[in-house]
Amino acid sequence: MDVEIFRLTPSRESERAVLRLLLETWNFGFETDVENRAAARFYLAHATERSTDAFAAWDSGRFVGAAFAGIPGRAPLGFSSASLEQARREFLKAVGEERLQYWLDEWLASSEMLLSKLPETSAAWLDLLMASPESRGRGVGRRLVGCVEAVVESAMPEPRLRLLTDTWCGWPFYERLGFQRRLERPFLNDDGEEEGAFFVYEKVGRSG
């Protein structure tokens, strides 16, 4: 697999490519393409709001992966053409208030509650990582994370990279890359039964 990694420059074309890949790799759980696309657009705006650096993986002219990271002290890329509020309005229009609120409570509120427990330590964040289904298990994700780690190492005197993931997003992958679990929070269904969990992972670089 001849994969090349490049810096990802914000543009309408690159945003459309990331949205397509996001819809390929994530299950947003809605019934129609319009609803799922609105969910993906909101998620992209939310996930990349603070991202300062981004990388893309290409295989024979096909866009197969991306990684976004936020590094303290750097200006955000402004990757999404929609502001977070605009993307939220589009999401609301597509799915309605009740389903939007359920989605926000299920994913964002739970994760933000976990993040609020972290100590106030300067850290970079891996905001978003994606690899196309056909490229998984072939080193794309590992190389993208490696690019992020290299940037963090060069930008921070005490490099520290964190990420938020969950039961459904392949957390063992991060452990194989040397990340350590710092926090976890169970996810409960409507009956109060544990269905999974959210995790915060961290990796301290060589200078730290």
Contacts in CASP RR format, 6 or more apart in sequence:
PFRMAT RR
TARGET T0000
AUTHOR 0000-0000-0000
METHOD contacts of the structure
MODEL  1
MDVEIFRLTPSRESERAVLRLLLETWNFGFETDVENRAAARFYLAHATER
STDAFAAWDSGRFVGAAFAGIPGRAPLGFSSASLEQARREFLKAVGEERL
QYWLDEWLASSEMLLSKLPETSAAWLDLLMASPESRGRGVGRRLVGCVEA
VVESAMPEPRLRLLTDTWCGWPFYERLGFQRRLERPFLNDDGEEEGAFFV
YEKVGRSG
1 59 0 8 1.000
1 135 0 8 1.000
1 138 0 8 1.000
1 139 0 8 1.000
2 59 0 8 1.000
2 60 0 8 1.000
3 57 0 8 1.000
3 58 0 8 1.000
3 59 0 8 1.000
3 64 0 8 1.000
3 135 0 8 1.000
3 138 0 8 1.000
3 139 0 8 1.000
3 140 0 8 1.000
3 143 0 8 1.000
4 57 0 8 1.000
4 58 0 8 1.000
4 59 0 8 1.000
5 55 0 8 1.000
5 56 0 8 1.000
5 57 0 8 1.000
5 58 0 8 1.000
5 143 0 8 1.000
5 144 0 8 1.000
5 147 0 8 1.000
6 55 0 8 1.000
6 56 0 8 1.000
6 58 0 8 1.000
7 53 0 8 1.000
7 54 0 8 1.000
7 55 0 8 1.000
7 56 0 8 1.000
8 14 0 8 1.000
8 18 0 8 1.000
8 54 0 8 1.000
8 55 0 8 1.000
8 56 0 8 1.000
8 66 0 8 1.000
8 68 0 8 1.000
10 54 0 8 1.000
10 77 0 8 1.000
10 78 0 8 1.000
10 79 0 8 1.000
12 81 0 8 1.000
14 56 0 8 1.000
14 79 0 8 1.000
15 44 0 8 1.000
15 79 0 8 1.000
15 80 0 8 1.000
15 81 0 8 1.000
17 56 0 8 1.000
17 63 0 8 1.000
18 44 0 8 1.000
18 66 0 8 1.000
18 79 0 8 1.000
18 130 0 8 1.000
19 37 0 8 1.000
19 40 0 8 1.000
19 41 0 8 1.000
19 44 0 8 1.000
20 63 0 8 1.000
21 63 0 8 1.000
21 64 0 8 1.000
21 65 0 8 1.000
21 66 0 8 1.000
21 130 0 8 1.000
21 132 0 8 1.000
22 40 0 8 1.000
22 43 0 8 1.000
22 44 0 8 1.000
22 130 0 8 1.000
23 36 0 8 1.000
23 37 0 8 1.000
23 40 0 8 1.000
24 132 0 8 1.000
24 133 0 8 1.000
25 130 0 8 1.000
25 131 0 8 1.000
25 132 0 8 1.000
25 133 0 8 1.000
26 40 0 8 1.000
26 43 0 8 1.000
26 130 0 8 1.000
28 35 0 8 1.000
28 36 0 8 1.000
28 39 0 8 1.000
28 40 0 8 1.000
28 43 0 8 1.000
29 36 0 8 1.000
29 39 0 8 1.000
30 36 0 8 1.000
30 39 0 8 1.000
30 95 0 8 1.000
30 99 0 8 1.000
34 94 0 8 1.000
35 94 0 8 1.000
35 95 0 8 1.000
37 94 0 8 1.000
38 87 0 8 1.000
38 90 0 8 1.000
38 91 0 8 1.000
38 93 0 8 1.000
38 94 0 8 1.000
38 95 0 8 1.000
39 91 0 8 1.000
39 94 0 8 1.000
39 95 0 8 1.000
39 103 0 8 1.000
41 80 0 8 1.000
41 82 0 8 1.000
41 87 0 8 1.000
41 90 0 8 1.000
41 91 0 8 1.000
42 84 0 8 1.000
42 87 0 8 1.000
42 88 0 8 1.000
42 90 0 8 1.000
42 91 0 8 1.000
44 79 0 8 1.000
44 80 0 8 1.000
44 87 0 8 1.000
44 128 0 8 1.000
45 80 0 8 1.000
45 82 0 8 1.000
45 83 0 8 1.000
45 84 0 8 1.000
45 86 0 8 1.000
45 87 0 8 1.000
45 88 0 8 1.000
46 84 0 8 1.000
46 87 0 8 1.000
46 108 0 8 1.000
47 68 0 8 1.000
47 127 0 8 1.000
47 128 0 8 1.000
48 54 0 8 1.000
48 68 0 8 1.000
48 77 0 8 1.000
48 78 0 8 1.000
48 79 0 8 1.000
48 80 0 8 1.000
48 127 0 8 1.000
48 128 0 8 1.000
49 76 0 8 1.000
49 80 0 8 1.000
49 84 0 8 1.000
50 70 0 8 1.000
50 76 0 8 1.000
50 125 0 8 1.000
50 127 0 8 1.000
51 68 0 8 1.000
51 69 0 8 1.000
51 70 0 8 1.000
51 76 0 8 1.000
51 77 0 8 1.000
51 78 0 8 1.000
51 79 0 8 1.000
51 127 0 8 1.000
51 128 0 8 1.000
52 69 0 8 1.000
52 70 0 8 1.000
52 71 0 8 1.000
52 73 0 8 1.000
52 74 0 8 1.000
52 75 0 8 1.000
52 76 0 8 1.000
52 77 0 8 1.000
53 68 0 8 1.000
53 69 0 8 1.000
53 70 0 8 1.000
53 71 0 8 1.000
53 74 0 8 1.000
53 77 0 8 1.000
53 148 0 8 1.000
53 151 0 8 1.000
54 66 0 8 1.000
54 67 0 8 1.000
54 68 0 8 1.000
54 69 0 8 1.000
54 77 0 8 1.000
54 79 0 8 1.000
55 66 0 8 1.000
55 67 0 8 1.000
55 144 0 8 1.000
55 147 0 8 1.000
55 148 0 8 1.000
56 63 0 8 1.000
56 65 0 8 1.000
56 66 0 8 1.000
57 63 0 8 1.000
57 64 0 8 1.000
57 65 0 8 1.000
57 66 0 8 1.000
57 131 0 8 1.000
57 135 0 8 1.000
57 140 0 8 1.000
57 141 0 8 1.000
57 143 0 8 1.000
57 144 0 8 1.000
58 64 0 8 1.000
59 135 0 8 1.000
59 140 0 8 1.000
62 132 0 8 1.000
63 132 0 8 1.000
64 131 0 8 1.000
64 132 0 8 1.000
64 134 0 8 1.000
64 135 0 8 1.000
64 140 0 8 1.000
65 130 0 8 1.000
65 131 0 8 1.000
65 132 0 8 1.000
65 135 0 8 1.000
65 140 0 8 1.000
65 141 0 8 1.000
65 144 0 8 1.000
66 128 0 8 1.000
66 129 0 8 1.000
66 130 0 8 1.000
66 144 0 8 1.000
67 126 0 8 1.000
67 128 0 8 1.000
67 129 0 8 1.000
67 130 0 8 1.000
67 141 0 8 1.000
67 144 0 8 1.000
67 145 0 8 1.000
67 147 0 8 1.000
67 148 0 8 1.000
68 77 0 8 1.000
68 79 0 8 1.000
68 126 0 8 1.000
68 127 0 8 1.000
68 128 0 8 1.000
68 129 0 8 1.000
69 124 0 8 1.000
69 125 0 8 1.000
69 126 0 8 1.000
69 127 0 8 1.000
69 148 0 8 1.000
69 151 0 8 1.000
69 152 0 8 1.000
69 161 0 8 1.000
70 76 0 8 1.000
70 124 0 8 1.000
70 125 0 8 1.000
70 127 0 8 1.000
71 124 0 8 1.000
71 151 0 8 1.000
71 152 0 8 1.000
71 155 0 8 1.000
71 156 0 8 1.000
72 122 0 8 1.000
72 123 0 8 1.000
72 124 0 8 1.000
72 156 0 8 1.000
74 155 0 8 1.000
80 87 0 8 1.000
82 90 0 8 1.000
88 100 0 8 1.000
91 100 0 8 1.000
92 100 0 8 1.000
95 103 0 8 1.000
106 187 0 8 1.000
110 185 0 8 1.000
110 187 0 8 1.000
110 198 0 8 1.000
111 164 0 8 1.000
111 166 0 8 1.000
111 198 0 8 1.000
113 185 0 8 1.000
114 164 0 8 1.000
114 183 0 8 1.000
114 184 0 8 1.000
114 185 0 8 1.000
114 198 0 8 1.000
114 200 0 8 1.000
115 164 0 8 1.000
115 200 0 8 1.000
117 183 0 8 1.000
118 162 0 8 1.000
118 182 0 8 1.000
118 183 0 8 1.000
118 200 0 8 1.000
121 160 0 8 1.000
122 156 0 8 1.000
122 158 0 8 1.000
122 160 0 8 1.000
123 160 0 8 1.000
123 161 0 8 1.000
123 162 0 8 1.000
123 202 0 8 1.000
124 148 0 8 1.000
124 152 0 8 1.000
124 155 0 8 1.000
124 156 0 8 1.000
124 159 0 8 1.000
124 160 0 8 1.000
124 161 0 8 1.000
124 162 0 8 1.000
125 161 0 8 1.000
125 162 0 8 1.000
125 163 0 8 1.000
125 164 0 8 1.000
126 145 0 8 1.000
126 148 0 8 1.000
126 161 0 8 1.000
126 162 0 8 1.000
126 163 0 8 1.000
129 141 0 8 1.000
129 144 0 8 1.000
129 145 0 8 1.000
129 163 0 8 1.000
131 140 0 8 1.000
131 141 0 8 1.000
131 144 0 8 1.000
132 140 0 8 1.000
141 173 0 8 1.000
142 177 0 8 1.000
145 177 0 8 1.000
148 161 0 8 1.000
149 159 0 8 1.000
149 161 0 8 1.000
149 203 0 8 1.000
149 205 0 8 1.000
152 159 0 8 1.000
152 160 0 8 1.000
152 161 0 8 1.000
152 205 0 8 1.000
153 159 0 8 1.000
153 205 0 8 1.000
153 206 0 8 1.000
153 207 0 8 1.000
156 207 0 8 1.000
157 207 0 8 1.000
158 204 0 8 1.000
158 207 0 8 1.000
158 208 0 8 1.000
159 204 0 8 1.000
159 205 0 8 1.000
159 206 0 8 1.000
159 207 0 8 1.000
159 208 0 8 1.000
160 202 0 8 1.000
160 203 0 8 1.000
160 204 0 8 1.000
160 205 0 8 1.000
160 208 0 8 1.000
161 179 0 8 1.000
161 202 0 8 1.000
161 203 0 8 1.000
161 205 0 8 1.000
162 182 0 8 1.000
162 200 0 8 1.000
162 201 0 8 1.000
162 202 0 8 1.000
162 203 0 8 1.000
163 174 0 8 1.000
163 179 0 8 1.000
163 200 0 8 1.000
163 201 0 8 1.000
163 202 0 8 1.000
164 198 0 8 1.000
164 199 0 8 1.000
164 200 0 8 1.000
165 171 0 8 1.000
165 174 0 8 1.000
165 198 0 8 1.000
165 199 0 8 1.000
165 201 0 8 1.000
166 187 0 8 1.000
166 196 0 8 1.000
166 197 0 8 1.000
166 198 0 8 1.000
166 199 0 8 1.000
167 187 0 8 1.000
167 195 0 8 1.000
167 196 0 8 1.000
167 197 0 8 1.000
167 198 0 8 1.000
168 196 0 8 1.000
171 181 0 8 1.000
171 199 0 8 1.000
171 201 0 8 1.000
174 201 0 8 1.000
175 181 0 8 1.000
175 201 0 8 1.000
177 203 0 8 1.000
178 203 0 8 1.000
179 201 0 8 1.000
179 202 0 8 1.000
179 203 0 8 1.000
180 201 0 8 1.000
180 202 0 8 1.000
180 203 0 8 1.000
181 199 0 8 1.000
181 200 0 8 1.000
181 201 0 8 1.000
182 200 0 8 1.000
182 201 0 8 1.000
182 202 0 8 1.000
183 199 0 8 1.000
183 200 0 8 1.000
184 197 0 8 1.000
184 198 0 8 1.000
184 199 0 8 1.000
184 200 0 8 1.000
185 197 0 8 1.000
185 198 0 8 1.000
186 194 0 8 1.000
186 196 0 8 1.000
186 197 0 8 1.000
187 194 0 8 1.000
187 195 0 8 1.000
187 196 0 8 1.000
187 197 0 8 1.000
187 198 0 8 1.000
188 194 0 8 1.000
188 195 0 8 1.000
189 195 0 8 1.000
END
